[in-house]
Amino acid sequence: MHTLNQLVSGELKGSKILKLSCQLNTFPQQIFDLADTLEILDLSNNNLSQLPSNFSDLKKLKIAFFSENNFTNFPDVFSTCQSLTMIGFKSNKIKFIPENAFPKHLQWLILTNNLIEELPKSIGNCIKLQKVALAGNKLKSLPKEMVNCKNLELLRISANSISQFPDFLFELPRLAWLAFAGNPCHKTSVNLDKLNLMEWDRLTILEQLGEGASGHIYKAIFNDAVNTKEVAVKIFKGEVTSDGYPEDEMNACIAVDNHKNLVNTVAKIQHHPQQKLGLVFEIIPQNYFNLAGPPSFETCTRDTFKAGTVFSLQSILKITSSIADACYHLHVRGIMHGDLYAHNTLIDENANTIFGDFGAASFYNTNKEEASYFERIDVRAFGCLIDDLLMNCDKSEMNHPTFKKLELLKQKCWENDILQRPSFKEIMSYLKE
């Protein structure tokens, strides 16, 4: 984090990255002194409500973040920014987006948790758009012109007011990660009260294991009258996340049922002292680790792997078979995962696999014709997982027939015509062969 004094004094001249969070009410003009070098500008957590008309003078700017500010209108000055590819306005008060406000090279748009009721039709001109986060707004529909966004891969439209699912999304050939829970079009007939209830005072909370967008995860001890058991506890924050409402994530965890390759839910917490939502999970052994890291600015929608990561072909086959089995289990129950990624997958040194994170999960009606479309969006993501693993395969095995067969399966999962992709049942049969 930088300081305003550093900027004003000229100390930051030549910088490629600028981060300022110091209760700014107006855009500091000294930022233009960095115009020849500045590529990433982060003015999140300030009191800004507008940008200067000459903002596009920052001609090398690629990424701009203005989260947690007071914007009510999306600035149309972005339309003239020649290098801008990523824009973030999470948690502002934006109600209106002018037509043609988006820059033509836009790839990544974050508008989570605003007051937007309508998207401009001109979003259809953003043909390079790959990633769009719109959860937590007041959208009633999406413009049909978005069908022209053929490169769109990840879309979050959860926690809005969409009454009819925008089925033109099924025409987008690269869409692989979709979340639409928390809308009137999102319904489930699953019994969400079937899970056991666990009293909060039966739990002894130990150390924190991690934190996600929707909540904190702790190691805990469940104190039974007979014995004690180590468990994992997730306490939800109660805020709209980039994936949607915490309640929808909780409902998905409950509806999933147990599976050997999924994080299994044990109970729902009741009588939390702050009345927070919480779930109890089976604890994952400490020898499990994340298969990959999340996407970066550079990779946009694709996971990142540590330098030197190598998988044997046998491990790849074991991991993909486990994930396919878990996804088949989900889709039989009308649950689309929506976030099928290596970074949401845990493995041990023997490639035993556990798949989790239901923050982006959505329910759909398995009796409707569109059911096969929802499944095959997850299948596209599964193809990306295969691709990621094969790119990190042991080079000595790249000429093996199994490698080539997995390459072929990946291509089938990537078919532009969504119904030409295999189902997870078909994928499981293919992998068993």
Beta strands, then each sheet from edge to edge (+ up, - down):
strand 1: 17-19
strand 2: 40-42
strand 3: 63-65
strand 4: 86-88
strand 5: 108-110
strand 6: 131-133
strand 7: 154-156
strand 8: 177-179
strand 9: 196-199
strand 10: 203-211
strand 11: 215-223
strand 12: 228-236
strand 13: 265-270
strand 14: 278-282
strand 15: 289-290
strand 16: 335-336
strand 17: 345-347
strand 18: 353-355
strand 19: 362-363
sheet 1: 1+ 2+ 3+ 4+ 5+ 6+ 7+ 8+
sheet 2: 9+ 13+ 14- 12+ 11- 10+
sheet 3: 15+ 17- 18+
sheet 4: 16+ 19-
end
